[in-house]
């Protein structure tokens, strides 16, 4: 009976790791507009930082030429979020005129008379405590029970405690295109005050997720937040995105303060690949992280990426072997997404690895990502098939099945989460899909898991296809 329960839970996990999480049309809510938002032109506003083109001209970090060149032609784009904050009245007053008044608004890119123009970047907001709580927006406008995340207790909400990431991962769009490399954080008092607000005003919420670029960028602040949670006797369950360099002392403080699980990018089981993607961690960091998290009593969702510069079939197999050694509570495998404007995109474009530059083919009609990178070593089909197979091989190990069954039987919170997963994602119908092998027919849609865990809370499956 234990094994049967275990296999059912594993099948659910396999399918759930294929949930669509970062749909191109679905943003993640954060502290008072801390995400940048799409404009009606398909261009986005930004905050701080600049790039220079080969001729030395300036352009917005978050509006690379690749995006604006393929955006739908419109007369102008209306800035939203942070860039539109101070100029909102001006937009309303002058939106009907013919004069190009947009040139005076910092932090936007727009199309005017057929030409794409980039204004100087807006200075980043330094005092993030001055922004109102996004949780007040949740309370007023959202039914939090409409959102589901496979890793969180239901229902949950997302918060962001800081912007920016000092690390240099080649494919990560957040620091390269949105928040910049400089880490700017809300104070511990401000963060805990919002957690307390959620606890009192949204009592149905069972988990708070910190969707920072890297919550652990300043571990002293993390400990300060944890100590304040304990001091205020705040009984909350939460989780966060962290790096593999997180120290054991910090993990212990997080666990004591109610942290339930950690999302971490291990990325690869080959040190050369880690160096190629500028991950700035070692395999030993990942091993020590996994051991320390277990000692601290924290669950771990590990992320593995394949298709990176230098990737081969051999290095992918090394990654799968390494993932089994780490033996996290859940593990995802995903082909690298080369978001326009990132170092990874430039690498793929300069080497001719993009299978298409037509952005309409980067996603399906329903918004799911397509795999658009093929290298001489590995085609997009190879990458997708490996990820599907790796997920099955990882999750269907007898040792892992027994662990998940025991976890479900002995932990009320995990049992409730797994049962809800079963109800939300189709129940026993998972069996046929999870145990079947992927077809090798070109362009057939294949289920795979997301680049980061299920952040959107949208119900349904993620499909990832090969585009030629």
RAGINOR-V131848 format. One record per residue. RES is the residue in one letter. D_CENTER is the distance of its C-alpha to the mean C-alpha in Angstrom with 2 decimals. Layout:
RES & D_CENTER
RES & D_CENTER
This chain:
X & 36.03
X & 33.43
X & 32.40
X & 32.27
X & 29.95
X & 27.77
X & 27.55
X & 26.76
X & 23.84
X & 22.58
X & 22.93
X & 20.85
X & 18.08
X & 18.33
X & 18.09
X & 15.36
X & 13.07
X & 13.69
X & 12.50
X & 11.00
X & 7.61
X & 6.71
X & 10.42
X & 11.87
X & 13.93
X & 11.69
X & 10.42
X & 9.10
X & 12.33
X & 12.97
X & 16.22
X & 18.64
X & 16.85
X & 14.72
X & 12.36
X & 14.36
X & 15.58
X & 17.01
X & 20.75
X & 23.25
X & 23.67
X & 20.20
X & 20.12
X & 18.15
X & 19.38
X & 18.33
X & 19.33
X & 21.18
X & 21.47
X & 23.12
X & 23.55
X & 26.91
X & 27.89
X & 30.47
X & 33.29
X & 32.12
X & 31.18
X & 28.37
X & 25.28
X & 22.24
X & 19.19
X & 16.93
X & 19.47
X & 20.18
X & 23.22
X & 21.39
X & 19.77
X & 22.92
X & 25.26
X & 23.94
X & 23.41
X & 25.84
X & 29.07
X & 29.68
X & 32.02
X & 29.53
X & 26.06
X & 25.89
X & 23.51
X & 21.43
X & 19.51
X & 20.58
X & 22.70
X & 24.69
X & 25.35
X & 28.68
X & 29.86
X & 29.40
X & 33.16
X & 33.91
X & 31.80
X & 33.65
X & 37.00
X & 36.79
X & 34.59
X & 37.79
X & 39.43
X & 39.84
X & 39.47
X & 36.30
X & 35.47
X & 31.74
X & 32.61
X & 32.97
X & 29.50
X & 27.26
X & 23.64
X & 23.90
X & 24.46
X & 26.76
X & 29.22
X & 32.88
X & 35.83
X & 33.89
X & 32.61
X & 29.05
X & 29.26
X & 26.96
X & 28.00
X & 27.71
X & 24.52
X & 24.61
X & 24.81
X & 21.75
X & 22.23
X & 23.32
X & 24.35
X & 21.21
X & 23.46
X & 25.35
X & 22.68
X & 23.25
X & 21.13
X & 18.64
X & 19.71
X & 23.06
X & 21.57
X & 20.13
X & 23.62
X & 25.46
X & 23.63
X & 21.29
X & 22.15
X & 19.41
X & 20.84
X & 19.62
X & 16.02
X & 15.14
X & 12.36
X & 13.75
X & 13.03
X & 14.42
X & 18.03
X & 18.98
X & 18.83
X & 16.06
X & 14.72
X & 11.88
X & 13.19
X & 12.44
X & 15.17
X & 14.88
X & 13.87
X & 13.84
X & 13.45
X & 16.66
X & 15.38
X & 15.78
X & 13.42
X & 14.67
X & 11.75
X & 9.20
X & 9.71
X & 9.10
X & 12.34
X & 14.12
X & 13.99
X & 13.16
X & 13.92
X & 15.93
X & 16.81
X & 18.81
X & 17.46
X & 18.76
X & 18.64
X & 20.14
X & 23.06
X & 23.07
X & 25.60
X & 23.53
X & 20.44
X & 22.75
X & 24.71
X & 21.82
X & 21.14
X & 24.87
X & 24.82
X & 22.32
X & 24.53
X & 27.64
X & 26.74
X & 24.24
X & 25.92
X & 24.52
X & 20.98
X & 20.61
X & 17.24
X & 15.44
X & 11.81
X & 11.07
X & 7.73
X & 9.31
X & 8.38
X & 10.60
X & 12.61
X & 15.24
X & 16.10
X & 19.41
X & 20.51
X & 23.70
X & 21.96
X & 19.97
X & 23.41
X & 24.92
X & 22.50
X & 23.28
X & 26.99
X & 27.03
X & 25.48
X & 28.22
X & 30.88
X & 30.27
X & 30.26
X & 27.09
X & 26.25
X & 22.53
X & 19.94
X & 16.49
X & 13.54
X & 11.19
X & 8.81
X & 11.67
X & 13.30
X & 15.97
X & 18.58
X & 18.47
X & 22.15
X & 23.91
X & 25.56
X & 22.31
X & 21.14
X & 24.51
X & 24.28
X & 20.90
X & 22.41
X & 25.52
X & 23.68
X & 22.09
X & 18.74
X & 18.23
X & 15.40
X & 13.05
X & 9.73
X & 10.62
X & 10.39
X & 13.95
X & 13.35
X & 17.07
X & 20.45
X & 22.33
X & 22.91
X & 23.81
X & 20.51
X & 18.73
X & 21.21
X & 20.71
X & 17.02
X & 18.01
X & 15.93
X & 18.86
X & 19.02
X & 21.62
X & 21.91
X & 23.94
X & 21.17
X & 19.11
X & 22.32
X & 23.24
X & 19.88
X & 20.21
X & 23.84
X & 23.39
X & 20.76
X & 23.27
X & 26.05
X & 24.31
X & 23.69
X & 19.88
X & 17.89
X & 15.20
X & 12.32
X & 12.35
X & 10.29
X & 12.72
X & 12.65
X & 15.97
X & 17.69
X & 17.44
X & 20.61
X & 23.43
X & 21.99
X & 24.79
X & 25.50
X & 26.76
X & 23.67
X & 21.51
X & 24.05
X & 23.92
X & 20.20
X & 20.98
X & 23.92
X & 22.00
X & 19.39
X & 22.44
X & 23.90
X & 20.97
X & 21.17
X & 18.11
X & 18.10
X & 15.50
X & 14.30
X & 12.28
X & 13.44
X & 12.07
X & 13.78
X & 12.52
X & 11.44
X & 13.69
X & 12.61
X & 15.93
X & 16.93
X & 15.22
X & 17.49
X & 16.27
X & 17.36
X & 20.65
X & 21.22
X & 20.88
X & 22.99
X & 25.65
X & 26.18
X & 26.35
X & 23.54
X & 22.05
X & 23.52
X & 23.47
X & 23.06
X & 23.44
X & 20.12
X & 21.38
X & 21.12
X & 17.49
X & 16.75
X & 19.10
X & 21.10
X & 18.81
X & 15.64
X & 14.33
X & 13.35
X & 16.32
X & 16.68
X & 18.66
X & 19.46
X & 22.67
X & 24.37
X & 27.99
X & 26.93
X & 24.35
X & 24.03
X & 21.01
X & 22.84
X & 23.17
X & 19.46
X & 18.67
X & 21.71
X & 20.92
X & 17.50
X & 19.32
X & 22.14
X & 20.25
X & 18.47
X & 21.93
X & 23.68
X & 21.44
X & 21.57
X & 25.22
X & 26.77
X & 29.58
X & 28.61
X & 25.09
X & 26.56
X & 29.07
X & 26.54
X & 24.43
X & 27.71
X & 28.98
X & 25.86
X & 26.14
X & 29.86
X & 29.88
X & 26.93
X & 27.35
X & 23.81
X & 22.32
X & 25.07
X & 24.28
X & 20.59
X & 21.64
X & 24.38
X & 22.16
X & 19.89
X & 23.19
X & 24.33
X & 21.23
X & 20.79
X & 24.37
X & 26.11
X & 28.38
X & 27.49
X & 24.63
X & 27.36
X & 28.41
X & 24.99
X & 23.67
X & 26.86
X & 27.56
X & 27.04
X & 25.20
X & 27.62
X & 28.11
X & 29.18
X & 27.64
X & 25.37
X & 25.27
X & 21.97
X & 20.43
X & 17.96
X & 15.09
X & 11.81
X & 8.24
X & 6.33
X & 4.09
X & 6.40
X & 7.85
X & 6.50
X & 9.14
X & 12.08
X & 13.83
X & 16.56
X & 17.20
X & 16.26
X & 14.04
X & 16.48
X & 16.14
X & 19.38
X & 21.20
X & 22.45
X & 25.71
